[in-house]
Structures are given as C-alpha cells and as structure tokens.
Amino acid sequence: MERFSRIRSFLGEEGFAILQDSAITIVGIGAVGGHVAEGLARAGIGRLRLVDFDIIQPSNINRQIMALETTLGQPKVEAAQARIAAINPRCQVEALQLFADDASMEQILTPAPHILIDAIDSMNPKVQLLTAAHHLGIPIISSMGAALRSDPTLVRMGDLMDTRNCPLAKRLRQRIRRVGIERGISCVYSTEAVNWHYDELEETPNPDAPCADRGRKRRALGSLPTLTGIFGLVIANAVILQLTGKS
C-alpha cells in the first residue's frame, strides 16, 4: 500500500479504487505514448493495453522513455510491459505488437477501454482509430503534434475542433469531418506557431521493423524530449482526473 500512498492521499480511497479498476488502451508507445504509460502505471491504473508495431531504435533515445541502451532492438510494447512490471507488478499489461489500421481495429478496441489514448503520428492510422472509437462511443484523448515546439507554457487541452496553430490537427479535422465527426474528440496540442505545413507524407519506418512497408515517406521532424514528455504526462493527468471525476 505504501507504493501508492501519495496518490491515495490525493484522490481518496474511492478515487484510487477507480484507477485500479480502470482499463486504458494506448495506441502508439513512442515519445508521447510512452510517457502516458509511465504516468498511468505510477498512478496505479489496473489494466493497460499497449499497441505499437515498431521496435526501439537508437534515434528514439533522445525522446522516448522506453528507449535505453539495454532495450535497443526490442519491440516497444514489450519494453513498456517490462518497465511497467518494474513499477507496479499488479498492473495487468497486454502488449500488442500490431499496426493500427482497419484490419486490426477490432482487436485493438475489443473489449472497449474506459478511455482510448491515441498517440499515433501517422495520419491514415490516426483517422481510422479515431473514427472507429468515436463511432463505438469510446472516450478518446488524442495527441496532436509535439514536434518543432519549444514552449511548454503553450500546451493546451481541448476539443479537436478548437485547436489552432497545429498543422496535424488542421489536417485531421478535415479528414474526420468527411466521415461525419464534428466534435467530441479531446486532444492535447500546442498553440505555438510552427513554420511547417502537413503534406500527408508519413515517416519511413525502420526497414527491419514489422510492417515497414506501411505508410508513405516523409521527413522526420525535430523534437525536444521535454515537450513530447509534457504532452504524454498532460494526457496521463487528464485520464486520472477524468476517471475520478476531478476534471
């Protein structure tokens, strides 16, 4: 009980019991999603489903909490599963090394989690995930673009339709409106202006990684470990408050 004494003191026994009984699905265990998993594990969340097809590469070390010299070459979900077990062995972790698309959507979203976390940075999988979850009535918190930002005071949370200065969010709004979605998707984003326009080109995966032939090529964007970490922890914080009714 000492392990979670501080959060139990903050939330009360009833609030902490809610976290222990909650199931969260995180899709994308990278720079943002890894910090979401870390925050929720340390809060005492009972069940986590982690979804990511990728493996840990040296280029991940600057910003991904699961990326260490000792985890290079490991599937991200397996490294995250081991880390969470070292934080809270009672947390039930399901690691799914899957590419998120229409073919895998039923496996990802069944059974439905209490909250779905979208931490994908590729457009087509992001649209497919958000569309499927929204139509199923699953509460969503989605991460917008953290790359190219440097001001942590401009990180915000709100409805996707209310975002500004985020090229990713702008393109995403256009895509999901085509399938009839207007409001109801919460997201974390930055209002910091960036000199970049989303052009629908997706990052090239490691050629040795599973599903390396998925998606289109795009240049990798620079990012700070601080801002991506803040995005992830803001999402984790929102999950805790939303579940316990303190938001």
C-alpha positions as CSV (number, residue, x, y, z in Angstrom):
1,M,0.0,0.0,0.0
2,E,3.0,2.3,0.6
3,R,3.7,2.3,-3.2
4,F,0.7,4.4,-3.9
5,S,0.3,6.2,-0.6
6,R,0.7,9.7,-2.1
7,I,-1.9,9.3,-4.9
8,R,-4.3,7.5,-2.5
9,S,-4.0,10.5,-0.2
10,F,-4.7,12.9,-3.0
11,L,-7.6,11.0,-4.6
12,G,-9.0,9.3,-1.6
13,E,-9.7,5.6,-1.3
14,E,-12.7,5.7,-3.6
15,G,-10.8,7.6,-6.3
16,F,-7.8,5.3,-6.1
17,A,-10.1,2.2,-6.3
18,I,-11.5,3.6,-9.6
19,L,-8.0,3.8,-11.1
20,Q,-7.3,0.2,-10.0
21,D,-10.5,-0.9,-11.7
22,S,-9.9,1.0,-14.9
23,A,-8.7,-0.2,-18.3
24,I,-6.9,2.1,-20.7
25,T,-5.7,1.4,-24.2
26,I,-2.7,3.4,-25.5
27,V,-2.0,3.2,-29.3
28,G,1.5,4.4,-30.1
29,I,4.2,3.7,-27.4
30,G,6.7,6.3,-28.6
31,A,7.7,9.8,-27.4
32,V,4.2,10.7,-26.2
33,G,2.6,7.4,-25.6
34,G,5.5,6.0,-23.6
35,H,5.1,8.9,-21.1
36,V,1.4,8.3,-20.9
37,A,2.0,4.7,-20.0
38,E,4.6,5.8,-17.4
39,G,2.3,8.3,-15.7
40,L,-0.6,5.9,-15.6
41,A,1.5,3.0,-14.3
42,R,2.8,5.2,-11.5
43,A,-0.8,6.3,-10.7
44,G,-1.9,2.7,-10.1
45,I,-4.0,2.1,-13.2
46,G,-5.2,-1.5,-13.1
47,R,-5.1,-2.6,-16.8
48,L,-3.2,-1.3,-19.8
49,R,-3.4,-2.4,-23.4
50,L,-0.3,-1.2,-25.3
51,V,-0.4,-1.2,-29.1
52,D,2.6,-0.5,-31.3
53,F,4.2,-2.4,-34.2
54,D,7.6,-0.7,-34.0
55,I,10.9,-1.7,-32.4
56,I,13.2,0.6,-30.4
57,Q,16.0,2.3,-32.4
58,P,18.9,4.5,-31.5
59,S,17.1,7.5,-32.9
60,N,14.4,7.0,-30.2
61,I,16.7,7.5,-27.2
62,N,16.6,11.3,-27.3
63,R,12.8,11.4,-26.5
64,Q,11.3,8.1,-25.8
65,I,11.2,6.9,-22.2
66,M,11.2,3.2,-23.1
67,A,14.3,3.7,-25.3
68,L,17.6,2.8,-23.5
69,E,20.9,1.2,-24.5
70,T,19.5,-2.0,-22.9
71,T,16.2,-2.0,-24.9
72,L,17.5,-1.3,-28.4
73,G,16.0,-3.8,-30.9
74,Q,13.1,-4.7,-28.6
75,P,9.5,-4.3,-29.6
76,K,8.3,-1.1,-27.9
77,V,5.3,-2.8,-26.4
78,E,7.5,-5.5,-24.8
79,A,9.9,-2.9,-23.3
80,A,7.0,-0.9,-22.0
81,Q,5.5,-4.1,-20.5
82,A,8.7,-4.9,-18.7
83,R,9.1,-1.3,-17.4
84,I,5.5,-1.2,-16.1
85,A,6.0,-4.6,-14.3
86,A,9.0,-3.0,-12.5
87,I,6.8,-0.1,-11.4
88,N,3.7,-1.9,-10.5
89,P,3.7,-5.7,-10.8
90,R,-0.1,-5.8,-10.2
91,C,-0.9,-3.8,-13.3
92,Q,-2.2,-6.1,-16.0
93,V,-0.5,-5.2,-19.2
94,E,-1.4,-6.6,-22.6
95,A,1.3,-5.9,-25.2
96,L,0.0,-6.0,-28.8
97,Q,2.7,-5.6,-31.5
98,L,0.2,-4.5,-34.1
99,F,-0.1,-1.9,-36.9
100,A,-3.2,0.2,-36.2
101,D,-5.5,0.0,-39.3
102,D,-8.9,-1.2,-40.2
103,A,-7.8,-4.8,-40.2
104,S,-6.6,-4.7,-36.6
105,M,-9.2,-2.2,-35.2
106,E,-11.5,-4.8,-33.7
107,Q,-8.6,-6.5,-31.8
108,I,-7.4,-3.1,-30.5
109,L,-10.8,-1.8,-29.3
110,T,-12.3,-5.1,-28.0
111,P,-13.2,-5.1,-25.2
112,A,-13.7,-1.3,-25.1
113,P,-11.4,0.5,-22.7
114,H,-12.6,3.2,-20.3
115,I,-10.5,5.7,-22.3
116,L,-8.6,5.3,-25.5
117,I,-5.3,7.2,-25.9
118,D,-4.2,8.0,-29.5
119,A,-0.5,8.7,-29.6
120,I,-0.1,7.8,-33.3
121,D,1.8,10.3,-35.5
122,S,0.8,8.8,-38.9
123,M,-2.3,10.3,-40.5
124,N,-4.2,7.3,-42.0
125,P,-3.9,5.0,-38.9
126,K,-4.9,8.0,-36.7
127,V,-8.0,8.7,-38.8
128,Q,-9.0,5.0,-38.8
129,L,-8.5,4.7,-35.0
130,L,-10.4,7.9,-34.1
131,T,-13.2,7.1,-36.4
132,A,-13.7,3.6,-35.1
133,A,-13.5,4.6,-31.4
134,H,-15.8,7.6,-31.9
135,H,-18.5,5.5,-33.6
136,L,-18.3,3.0,-30.7
137,G,-18.7,5.7,-28.2
138,I,-15.3,5.2,-26.5
139,P,-13.9,8.3,-24.8
140,I,-10.8,9.5,-26.6
141,I,-7.8,11.6,-25.8
142,S,-5.6,12.2,-28.8
143,S,-2.2,13.7,-29.1
144,M,-1.5,16.3,-31.7
145,G,1.9,17.5,-32.9
146,A,4.6,18.0,-30.3
147,A,7.5,18.2,-32.8
148,L,9.1,21.6,-33.5
149,R,7.7,23.1,-30.3
150,S,9.8,24.6,-27.5
151,D,7.4,26.5,-25.2
152,P,5.8,24.2,-22.6
153,T,3.5,27.0,-21.4
154,L,1.6,26.8,-24.7
155,V,0.5,23.2,-24.3
156,R,-3.3,23.0,-24.1
157,M,-6.1,20.5,-23.9
158,G,-9.5,20.9,-25.6
159,D,-11.7,19.6,-28.4
160,L,-10.0,18.8,-31.6
161,M,-12.2,21.3,-33.4
162,D,-11.0,24.2,-31.2
163,T,-7.2,23.7,-31.8
164,R,-5.1,26.3,-33.5
165,N,-1.6,26.6,-34.9
166,C,-1.3,22.8,-35.3
167,P,-0.9,21.6,-38.9
168,L,-1.5,18.0,-37.8
169,A,-4.8,18.9,-36.1
170,K,-5.9,21.0,-39.1
171,R,-5.5,18.1,-41.5
172,L,-7.0,15.7,-39.0
173,R,-10.1,17.9,-38.7
174,Q,-10.5,17.9,-42.4
175,R,-10.3,14.1,-42.6
176,I,-12.7,13.2,-39.8
177,R,-15.3,15.7,-41.0
178,R,-15.5,13.6,-44.2
179,V,-16.8,10.7,-42.1
180,G,-19.3,12.8,-40.2
181,I,-17.4,13.6,-37.0
182,E,-17.6,17.2,-35.8
183,R,-16.9,17.4,-32.0
184,G,-16.3,15.0,-29.1
185,I,-12.6,14.1,-29.5
186,S,-10.4,15.6,-26.8
187,C,-6.8,16.3,-27.6
188,V,-3.6,17.7,-26.3
189,Y,-2.0,20.3,-28.6
190,S,0.3,23.3,-28.6
191,T,-0.7,26.8,-29.7
192,E,2.9,27.6,-30.6
193,A,3.1,28.6,-34.2
194,V,5.4,26.5,-36.4
195,N,6.7,27.1,-39.9
196,W,5.6,23.8,-41.4
197,H,2.7,22.5,-43.4
198,Y,1.4,19.0,-43.1
199,D,1.6,17.4,-46.5
200,E,0.2,13.9,-45.8
201,L,3.7,12.3,-46.1
202,E,4.3,9.8,-43.4
203,E,7.6,8.9,-41.7
204,T,9.5,5.9,-43.2
205,P,9.7,3.1,-40.6
206,N,12.9,1.2,-39.9
207,P,13.1,-1.2,-42.8
208,D,13.8,-4.1,-40.4
209,A,10.7,-3.3,-38.3
210,P,7.4,-5.2,-38.6
211,C,5.0,-3.5,-41.1
212,A,7.9,-1.5,-42.5
213,D,6.2,-1.2,-45.9
214,R,3.2,0.6,-44.4
215,G,2.6,4.3,-45.0
216,R,4.2,7.0,-47.1
217,K,7.6,8.6,-46.8
218,R,8.1,12.0,-45.0
219,R,11.0,13.7,-43.4
220,A,11.4,13.2,-39.6
221,L,10.6,16.4,-37.6
222,G,12.9,17.6,-34.9
223,S,11.6,17.5,-31.3
224,L,12.6,18.0,-27.8
225,P,12.3,15.3,-25.1
226,T,10.8,17.9,-22.8
227,L,7.8,18.8,-25.0
228,T,7.0,15.2,-26.0
229,G,7.2,14.2,-22.4
230,I,4.9,17.0,-21.3
231,F,2.4,16.1,-23.9
232,G,2.3,12.5,-22.6
233,L,2.1,13.5,-18.9
234,V,-0.7,16.0,-19.7
235,I,-2.6,13.2,-21.2
236,A,-2.0,10.9,-18.3
237,N,-3.0,13.6,-15.9
238,A,-6.3,14.1,-17.9
239,V,-7.0,10.4,-17.7
240,I,-6.6,10.3,-14.0
241,L,-8.8,13.4,-13.4
242,Q,-11.5,12.2,-15.9
243,L,-11.7,8.7,-14.4
244,T,-12.0,10.0,-10.9
245,G,-14.4,12.9,-11.7
246,K,-11.9,15.6,-10.7
247,S,-11.6,17.2,-14.1
